Amino acid sequence: MKARRLFTSLLALALALSGASVTSAQNPDQPVRDVKPTAQSHPNNPELWDVQAMMEDAVKQIARRYNLNDAQENYTRLLLVKNTTAFLEKYEKDIRELLKESIDLRLGIIKGNADIYKRWAERAAPIYEAAKVAILDGNMEWRNVLNDEQKKTHDLDLSLMKSQFEQVSRTLETWKGGGGPTGALAKVANDAARKELGQPQTAVHLNPEDQWLAYVNKFIATYQLDEKQSIAAREKIHREMRAEAEKYREKQKKEFDKINEVLKTDARKIKPRELMQRRQELEQPIRDLFVEMHKRLMQLANTNQIASADAQMKQQLEALYRTLAGPIQPNRDGKAEPDGKIGPVQKDGKSADSEKEDGKSDTLNKSGQPASKATPVGATDTPTPAQAESKPAPEPTSKPHD
């Protein structure tokens, strides 16, 4: 996320097109009355955002992250203003309109469907591509004033930025092809089901695998992985597991399409609980792949990194883990394991551990579905320092032993 602090105005008005957060998760240092509206103070009103205020916020955040001296900070401010102004002279009107529409879709003010997302992506994609070029070119120019230590931080931020660009571009291409977000098609049914279950409504339900990169980035930040570990996490582990998930979703495309077709019908004819349950069953192998990805990520972190992880960040990571891993599955006998941990179950009632007894070690089983290799997950889904000490993690490499 921190990589997006550089040229925040460009990112707020371009990266946010993907629905991603427009700035870092930090709050303003000193909330003051009568401050000019920004993406932080008025997140749902892009037409009010004051670009000058956002640029100054960006400069201050960059200066703190990179420990810039006065000369570097002044150069950053001048470069940011020059590049942002040039970009917005050409695209500002379209960007603000697209941002407003994307926020309205996310909040459910506008009812989304595949055609709406297709038209939105067709309009947004060329602007987003132009923003990518402007951001990366600006970074290369700005890099010239950094010292060697600052460049190490910048290398990590650039790697993260490029990964985010890749994910957003892939999403836009999917939408342009008519494959809008599952949640855009399922909103009516999802909201009805949540109301029936007494759960709060949300505007968009993303495919689980669409959120994996965010989890990987959060994992990297939580355990302070170094550059080699970070590259292994994003470029090897995430890519491989994402590819497996996409392969599975493609094999089950007809089943997912059937659900989407039903969701397009009259809401009164929909049985939302059954549809959500069916979708959940279809996506369980993908969630199992996520658990496998998490296990591989844990092999990258060494004992010191695990022991020194910030407690609050770890709690946030665990909360995201529980969301992406999906509902806890009962054991074969339906009883919880010690410490409240509950193990995943295969469709035939076998536990995940019985997989080894059957000699199934491949990621995909004979049916073409990912085989669950998940270890039971309870209140804490990452090893404690004590656990890590009893079984030292291997030294990280660019090709981790999985």
Residue pairs with C-beta under 8 A, 6 or more apart in sequence:
1 21
1 24
1 25
1 160
1 217
1 221
2 24
2 65
2 157
2 160
3 156
3 157
3 158
3 160
3 161
3 164
4 11
4 15
4 20
4 22
4 23
4 24
4 161
4 164
5 23
5 24
5 58
5 61
5 62
5 65
6 58
6 62
6 135
6 138
6 139
6 142
6 157
7 58
7 80
7 83
7 84
7 134
7 135
7 138
7 139
8 22
8 23
8 54
8 55
8 57
8 58
8 61
9 51
9 54
9 55
9 58
9 80
9 84
9 88
10 83
10 84
10 87
10 131
10 134
10 135
10 138
11 22
11 23
11 131
11 135
12 22
12 23
12 39
12 49
12 54
13 22
13 46
13 49
13 88
13 91
13 92
13 95
13 96
13 99
13 131
14 95
14 127
14 128
14 131
14 132
14 135
15 22
15 128
15 131
15 164
15 168
16 22
16 39
16 46
16 99
16 102
17 95
17 98
17 99
17 102
17 124
17 127
17 128
17 168
18 128
18 167
18 168
18 171
18 172
19 102
19 106
19 204
20 164
20 168
22 39
22 43
23 39
23 40
23 54
23 57
23 58
23 61
24 61
26 61
27 40
28 35
28 40
28 41
28 57
29 60
35 41
35 53
36 50
36 52
36 53
37 45
37 48
37 49
37 50
37 53
38 49
38 50
38 53
38 54
38 57
39 46
39 49
39 54
40 57
42 48
42 49
43 103
44 103
44 107
46 96
46 99
46 100
46 103
47 96
47 100
49 96
51 84
51 88
55 77
55 80
55 81
55 84
56 77
58 80
59 73
59 76
59 77
59 80
62 68
62 73
62 76
63 72
63 73
63 76
65 153
66 72
66 146
66 150
66 153
66 154
67 150
68 76
68 150
71 145
72 145
72 146
75 142
75 145
76 142
76 145
79 138
79 141
79 142
80 138
83 134
83 138
86 134
87 130
87 131
87 134
88 95
90 130
91 127
91 130
91 131
94 123
94 127
95 127
98 120
98 123
98 124
98 127
101 110
101 120
102 120
104 110
105 112
105 116
105 117
105 120
105 184
105 203
105 204
106 203
106 204
107 203
108 187
108 191
108 201
108 203
110 116
111 187
112 180
112 181
112 183
112 184
112 185
112 187
112 204
113 180
113 184
113 185
113 264
114 178
114 179
114 180
114 184
114 185
115 178
115 180
116 180
116 184
117 175
117 180
117 181
117 184
118 175
118 176
118 177
118 178
118 180
120 175
121 172
121 173
121 175
121 176
122 176
124 172
125 169
125 172
125 173
125 176
128 168
128 169
128 172
129 169
132 165
132 169
135 161
136 161
136 162
139 154
139 158
139 161
143 151
143 154
146 154
152 227
155 227
156 227
156 230
159 227
159 230
159 231
159 234
160 217
160 220
160 230
160 234
163 213
163 217
163 234
164 213
164 217
167 210
167 213
171 210
174 180
175 181
181 204
181 205
181 206
181 207
182 205
182 206
182 207
182 256
182 260
183 190
183 202
183 203
183 204
183 205
183 206
184 204
185 260
185 263
185 264
186 205
186 259
186 260
186 263
186 275
186 279
187 203
187 204
187 205
188 263
188 267
188 270
189 263
189 267
189 270
189 272
189 275
189 276
190 201
190 202
190 205
190 272
190 276
191 201
191 202
192 267
192 270
192 272
193 199
193 272
193 273
193 275
193 276
194 200
194 201
194 202
195 201
196 272
196 273
197 273
207 249
207 283
207 286
208 245
208 283
208 286
208 287
208 290
208 324
208 326
209 242
209 245
209 246
209 249
209 286
209 289
209 290
211 320
211 323
211 324
212 238
212 241
212 242
212 245
212 290
212 293
212 324
213 234
213 238
213 242
214 320
215 290
215 294
215 317
215 320
215 321
215 324
216 233
216 234
216 237
216 238
216 293
216 297
217 234
218 313
218 316
218 317
218 320
219 225
219 233
219 294
219 297
219 317
220 229
220 230
220 233
220 234
221 313
222 309
222 310
222 313
222 314
222 316
222 317
223 301
223 305
223 306
223 309
224 305
224 308
224 309
225 233
225 300
225 301
225 305
225 396
226 396
228 396
228 397
228 398
229 300
229 301
229 396
231 398
232 300
232 396
232 397
232 398
232 399
232 400
233 297
233 300
236 398
236 399
236 400
237 293
237 296
237 297
237 300
237 400
237 402
238 293
241 289
241 290
241 292
241 293
241 296
244 289
244 363
244 364
244 370
245 286
245 289
245 290
245 370
247 364
248 285
248 286
248 289
248 364
248 368
248 369
248 370
249 256
249 286
251 368
251 369
252 282
255 282
256 279
256 282
259 275
259 278
259 279
259 282
262 270
262 275
263 270
263 275
280 326
280 327
283 326
284 326
284 372
285 369
285 370
285 371
285 372
286 370
287 324
287 325
287 326
288 344
288 370
288 371
288 372
288 373
288 374
289 363
289 370
290 324
290 325
291 325
291 344
291 372
291 373
291 374
291 375
291 377
292 363
292 370
292 373
292 374
294 321
294 325
294 381
295 373
295 374
295 375
296 400
296 402
298 382
298 383
298 393
299 393
299 394
299 400
299 401
299 402
300 393
300 396
300 400
301 388
301 393
301 396
302 392
302 393
302 395
302 396
303 385
303 388
303 389
303 392
303 393
306 382
306 383
306 384
306 385
306 388
306 393
307 385
307 388
314 382
317 382
318 380
318 381
318 382
321 377
321 381
321 382
322 377
322 381
325 374
325 377
325 381
328 342
328 377
329 342
329 343
329 344
329 345
330 342
330 345
331 337
331 342
331 343
331 345
331 351
332 345
332 349
332 350
332 351
336 342
337 343
337 376
337 378
339 378
339 379
340 378
340 379
341 376
341 377
341 378
342 376
342 377
342 378
343 351
343 352
343 353
343 374
343 376
344 351
344 352
344 372
344 374
344 376
345 351
345 352
346 352
346 354
346 355
346 372
350 358
352 372
352 373
352 374
352 375
355 361
355 371
355 372
355 373
360 371
362 371
363 370
363 371
364 370
364 371
365 371
394 400
394 401
